[in-house]
Amino acid sequence: MSTYVTPFTPIPSFFDAPAVGADYDQSSLMAFLMNDDFTTDALFAYGDNNTPPSTAPPAPTCSAAPLQPPAPPAPTSNGRKRALTPTAADEPATAVTSRSAALRRKTSPPPSPANSGGDPSPPSGRGGGRRVWVRERSTEWWDRLSSATCPDAEFRAAFRMSRATFDALCDDLSAAVAKEDTALRAAIPVHQRVAVCLWRLATGEPLREVSRRFGLGISTCHNIVLQVCAALTTVLLPRTIRWPHDLSPAFQNTSGIPGVVGALCTDHIPIGPPKDGVADYYNRRLTERNSKTSYSVAVQAVVAPDGAFTDISIGLPGSLSDAAVLDRSALSASCQAGALRPHHRLVGGKSYPLTDWMLVPYAHRNLTWAQHAFNERVAAARAAAQAAFRNLKARWRCLQRRAEPKLPDLHNMIGACCVLHNFCQRSGEEVDPELLVGLDCHFADEVVAAEPVRSAAAEMERDRIAHDLLHGGHAVTFF
């Protein structure tokens, strides 16, 4: 039997093809077929020396078709490559060309959908750089508010502060929240990042709505809120919430009680049931008032006459009484250690104990004229603290709704709201009266029994101040 030899020239050295039927390197075949500079047409047009067809010697006449490169091996069930089968002798060269085009279409990135907002044009050529398909979202709402033509009243209603105060806040936070541009996309500006956090805290809207307004992803908005809240508590809290060094005469002018440096008040922020210590955060008073199971964390604060916080304690379980929250806070330890100057004191409600450094009203029913006058003066001094908590919840409505984040993130969020409250108070920002309508704010000292007296000397001092307030109109001032 005679052997017929095809006139087809050998495959180029790049392929280094083994004999038909041997294992083939699939990655080499794919790289060869995907090479734009060396197509399958050139494969059958050139020989080993890569000479053009015009210079190559004429091939003898032959009726047999040239051999085609074998197909890549197909993996078997055990993971090994299956032996190749020879290509049909009569398969035309155009079949290989169409097969390579199909491979190109299969391995190229698919075009983005019409509603994805990405660039529908495919990458231009090889080595054109990495392309990222990002969904385009509408930023019309934020663009309108951030423009200089936006009325200041609308800007204040959205972010609870004027544009000048907002710019000052962004300047203070720029070093902590600014991000750098990358090769993939431009960084979100500082003003937009701060605005996302303020809108989320001011309205308590779901992240999906925040994402729609600012034209950002939901996870991006969530991360921005956490980062800005952390920056507020880390950078601005030590500067905005600080103990007063000088005694303000405002409390004495309002109540007539001498030496008052702050009013103490405790409120509760509703939360979802935590994973750990559910019984510790169960709030009986909230449950009775809302007629459903409620959990909370306590927020204790000392308030100055201007309505700003001078000391805060956040995160203790909501099942604790006001006196227990005070005993576990750093405020109690520092006051017992002598942090207050002599004859300087705080004023609290009936839910707090009477101590050497804090005055509380009389709790029994049969009050004398002097005791009744003293209770009225204490209530006038504590009005600043209760108003501060009402303004806090009115400005930042996220504190009125049941919070679901993790407790560490929740503590940062509450601390950020307290920092922003002080920033607005000391910048002269007024609370919109419409925000106070329907605000539900109840304090524990209005419904619970009084704490026992812990100091006999403090009880004698309270009686002396009550007598002076009734007969002299004001008590003796100590400085």
HUDA-V78618 format. One record per residue. N is the residue number from 1. SS is DSSP state (alpha for helix, beta for strand, coil for the rest). PSI is psi in radians with two decimals (999 if undefined). Layout:
# HUDA-V78618
n:ss:psi
N:SS:PSI
N:SS:PSI
This chain:
# HUDA-V78618
n:ss:psi
1:coil:2.25
2:coil:2.70
3:coil:2.27
4:coil:2.29
5:coil:2.24
6:coil:2.56
7:coil:0.05
8:coil:2.35
9:coil:2.77
10:coil:2.78
11:coil:2.52
12:coil:2.77
13:coil:-0.38
14:coil:-0.60
15:coil:-0.70
16:coil:0.95
17:coil:2.37
18:coil:-3.09
19:coil:2.71
20:coil:2.31
21:coil:-0.24
22:coil:2.93
23:coil:2.43
24:coil:2.59
25:coil:1.85
26:alpha:-0.68
27:alpha:-0.64
28:alpha:-0.71
29:alpha:-0.76
30:alpha:-0.73
31:alpha:-0.65
32:alpha:-0.76
33:alpha:-0.48
34:alpha:-0.10
35:coil:2.08
36:coil:-0.39
37:coil:-0.20
38:coil:1.62
39:coil:3.03
40:alpha:-0.44
41:alpha:-0.67
42:alpha:-0.47
43:alpha:-0.71
44:alpha:-0.04
45:alpha:-0.36
46:coil:2.76
47:coil:-2.74
48:coil:-0.61
49:coil:0.06
50:coil:0.66
51:coil:2.51
52:coil:2.77
53:coil:-0.48
54:coil:-0.51
55:coil:-0.22
56:coil:2.60
57:coil:2.53
58:coil:2.39
59:coil:2.53
60:coil:2.69
61:coil:2.30
62:coil:2.43
63:coil:-0.25
64:coil:2.52
65:coil:2.66
66:coil:2.70
67:coil:2.51
68:coil:2.69
69:coil:2.43
70:coil:2.68
71:coil:2.71
72:coil:2.63
73:coil:2.49
74:coil:2.31
75:beta:2.49
76:coil:3.13
77:coil:-0.50
78:coil:0.13
79:coil:-0.14
80:coil:2.80
81:beta:2.44
82:coil:2.55
83:coil:2.50
84:coil:2.63
85:coil:2.51
86:coil:2.59
87:coil:2.59
88:coil:2.48
89:coil:-0.52
90:coil:0.28
91:coil:2.19
92:coil:2.82
93:alpha:-0.47
94:alpha:-0.42
95:alpha:-0.71
96:alpha:-0.67
97:alpha:-0.76
98:alpha:-0.61
99:alpha:-0.69
100:alpha:-0.64
101:alpha:-0.66
102:alpha:-0.68
103:alpha:-0.67
104:alpha:-0.76
105:alpha:-0.58
106:alpha:-0.63
107:alpha:-0.25
108:coil:2.62
109:coil:2.40
110:coil:2.59
111:coil:2.56
112:coil:2.63
113:coil:2.85
114:alpha:-0.60
115:alpha:0.09
116:alpha:-0.34
117:coil:0.04
118:coil:3.09
119:coil:2.01
120:coil:-0.25
121:coil:2.41
122:coil:2.88
123:coil:2.44
124:coil:1.80
125:coil:3.14
126:coil:2.60
127:coil:0.35
128:coil:0.06
129:coil:2.79
130:coil:2.37
131:coil:2.44
132:coil:2.26
133:coil:1.95
134:coil:2.33
135:coil:2.22
136:coil:2.26
137:coil:2.70
138:coil:2.29
139:coil:0.43
140:alpha:-0.73
141:alpha:-0.84
142:alpha:-0.63
143:alpha:-0.64
144:alpha:-0.74
145:alpha:-0.58
146:alpha:-0.19
147:coil:2.72
148:coil:-0.32
149:coil:-0.14
150:coil:2.29
151:coil:2.50
152:alpha:-0.53
153:alpha:-0.70
154:alpha:-0.68
155:alpha:-0.72
156:alpha:-0.66
157:alpha:-0.53
158:alpha:-0.73
159:alpha:0.14
160:coil:0.31
161:coil:2.78
162:coil:2.96
163:alpha:-0.62
164:alpha:-0.75
165:alpha:-0.65
166:alpha:-0.75
167:alpha:-0.69
168:alpha:-0.67
169:alpha:-0.74
170:alpha:-0.64
171:alpha:-0.67
172:alpha:-0.50
173:alpha:-0.08
174:alpha:-0.70
175:alpha:-0.46
176:alpha:-0.48
177:alpha:-0.12
178:coil:2.49
179:coil:2.72
180:coil:2.64
181:coil:2.60
182:coil:3.07
183:coil:-0.30
184:coil:-0.65
185:coil:2.86
186:coil:2.57
187:coil:2.65
188:coil:2.28
189:coil:2.75
190:alpha:-0.74
191:alpha:-0.66
192:alpha:-0.65
193:alpha:-0.78
194:alpha:-0.67
195:alpha:-0.67
196:alpha:-0.78
197:alpha:-0.76
198:alpha:-0.72
199:alpha:-0.70
200:alpha:-0.75
201:alpha:-0.61
202:alpha:-0.58
203:alpha:-0.47
204:coil:0.33
205:coil:2.66
206:coil:2.71
207:alpha:-0.47
208:alpha:-0.70
209:alpha:-0.67
210:alpha:-0.70
211:alpha:-0.71
212:alpha:-0.66
213:alpha:-0.70
214:alpha:-0.06
215:coil:0.62
216:coil:2.88
217:coil:2.75
218:alpha:-0.83
219:alpha:-0.58
220:alpha:-0.76
221:alpha:-0.71
222:alpha:-0.79
223:alpha:-0.65
224:alpha:-0.74
225:alpha:-0.77
226:alpha:-0.73
227:alpha:-0.75
228:alpha:-0.68
229:alpha:-0.72
230:alpha:-0.66
231:alpha:-0.66
232:alpha:-0.77
233:alpha:-0.48
234:alpha:-0.75
235:alpha:-0.84
236:alpha:-0.40
237:alpha:-0.79
238:alpha:-0.38
239:alpha:-0.53
240:alpha:-0.51
241:coil:1.68
242:coil:2.66
243:coil:2.37
244:coil:2.37
245:coil:-0.48
246:coil:2.59
247:coil:2.15
248:coil:2.35
249:coil:0.01
250:alpha:-0.72
251:alpha:-0.72
252:alpha:-0.59
253:alpha:-0.54
254:alpha:-0.77
255:alpha:-0.38
256:coil:-0.06
257:coil:2.23
258:coil:2.65
259:coil:0.26
260:beta:2.16
261:beta:-0.18
262:beta:2.73
263:beta:2.32
264:beta:2.40
265:beta:2.63
266:beta:2.32
267:beta:2.98
268:beta:2.44
269:beta:2.11
270:beta:2.48
271:beta:2.93
272:coil:2.89
273:coil:2.11
274:coil:2.84
275:coil:-0.61
276:coil:2.44
277:coil:0.85
278:coil:-0.71
279:alpha:-0.52
280:alpha:-0.52
281:alpha:0.03
282:beta:2.18
283:coil:1.93
284:alpha:-0.70
285:alpha:-0.73
286:alpha:-0.63
287:alpha:-0.76
288:alpha:-0.62
289:alpha:-0.65
290:alpha:-0.12
291:coil:0.54
292:coil:2.77
293:coil:2.21
294:coil:2.54
295:beta:2.70
296:beta:2.89
297:beta:2.57
298:beta:2.51
299:beta:1.94
300:beta:2.37
301:beta:2.54
302:beta:2.28
303:beta:2.40
304:coil:2.96
305:coil:-0.47
306:coil:0.06
307:coil:0.10
308:coil:2.62
309:beta:2.35
310:beta:-0.23
311:beta:2.38
312:beta:2.63
313:beta:2.09
314:beta:2.44
315:beta:-0.08
316:beta:2.62
317:beta:2.56
318:coil:-0.20
319:coil:-0.20
320:coil:2.59
321:coil:2.95
322:alpha:-0.66
323:alpha:-0.68
324:alpha:-0.66
325:alpha:-0.73
326:alpha:-0.75
327:alpha:-0.53
328:alpha:-0.12
329:coil:2.83
330:alpha:-0.37
331:alpha:-0.77
332:alpha:-0.75
333:alpha:-0.71
334:alpha:-0.66
335:alpha:-0.67
336:alpha:-0.46
337:coil:-0.02
338:coil:0.51
339:coil:-0.54
340:coil:2.54
341:coil:2.82
342:coil:2.40
343:coil:0.23
344:coil:2.45
345:beta:2.91
346:beta:2.84
347:beta:2.42
348:coil:-3.10
349:coil:-3.02
350:coil:-0.37
351:coil:-0.04
352:coil:2.71
353:coil:2.70
354:beta:2.08
355:beta:3.11
356:coil:-0.37
357:coil:0.13
358:beta:2.30
359:beta:2.41
360:coil:2.75
361:coil:2.86
362:coil:2.44
363:coil:-0.33
364:coil:2.88
365:coil:-0.75
366:coil:1.44
367:coil:2.51
368:coil:3.03
369:alpha:-0.70
370:alpha:-0.75
371:alpha:-0.68
372:alpha:-0.72
373:alpha:-0.66
374:alpha:-0.75
375:alpha:-0.66
376:alpha:-0.68
377:alpha:-0.68
378:alpha:-0.72
379:alpha:-0.62
380:alpha:-0.64
381:alpha:-0.63
382:alpha:-0.16
383:alpha:-0.57
384:alpha:-0.69
385:alpha:-0.75
386:alpha:-0.66
387:alpha:-0.59
388:alpha:-0.72
389:alpha:-0.62
390:alpha:-0.75
391:alpha:-0.64
392:alpha:-0.84
393:alpha:-0.49
394:alpha:-0.72
395:alpha:-0.82
396:coil:1.56
397:alpha:-0.16
398:alpha:-0.40
399:alpha:-0.23
400:coil:-0.35
401:coil:2.74
402:coil:2.05
403:beta:2.51
404:coil:-0.15
405:coil:3.03
406:coil:2.68
407:alpha:-0.75
408:alpha:-0.70
409:alpha:-0.62
410:alpha:-0.71
411:alpha:-0.70
412:alpha:-0.67
413:alpha:-0.77
414:alpha:-0.74
415:alpha:-0.66
416:alpha:-0.68
417:alpha:-0.68
418:alpha:-0.69
419:alpha:-0.80
420:alpha:-0.60
421:alpha:-0.84
422:alpha:-0.68
423:alpha:-0.70
424:alpha:-0.72
425:alpha:-0.78
426:alpha:-0.17
427:coil:0.03
428:coil:0.38
429:coil:2.16
430:coil:2.64
431:coil:2.32
432:coil:2.17
433:alpha:-0.49
434:alpha:-0.45
435:alpha:-0.39
436:alpha:-0.18
437:coil:2.24
438:coil:0.22
439:coil:2.17
440:coil:1.87
441:coil:1.91
442:coil:2.39
443:coil:2.59
444:alpha:-0.55
445:alpha:-0.11
446:alpha:-0.25
447:coil:-0.26
448:coil:2.86
449:coil:2.78
450:coil:2.65
451:coil:2.65
452:coil:2.78
453:beta:2.28
454:coil:-0.13
455:coil:2.14
456:alpha:-0.63
457:alpha:-0.67
458:alpha:-0.59
459:alpha:-0.68
460:alpha:-0.69
461:alpha:-0.68
462:alpha:-0.74
463:alpha:-0.67
464:alpha:-0.75
465:alpha:-0.70
466:alpha:-0.68
467:alpha:-0.73
468:alpha:-0.64
469:alpha:-0.60
470:alpha:-0.77
471:alpha:-0.55
472:alpha:-0.13
473:coil:-0.42
474:coil:2.74
475:coil:2.93
476:coil:2.36
477:coil:2.31
478:coil:2.29
479:coil:999
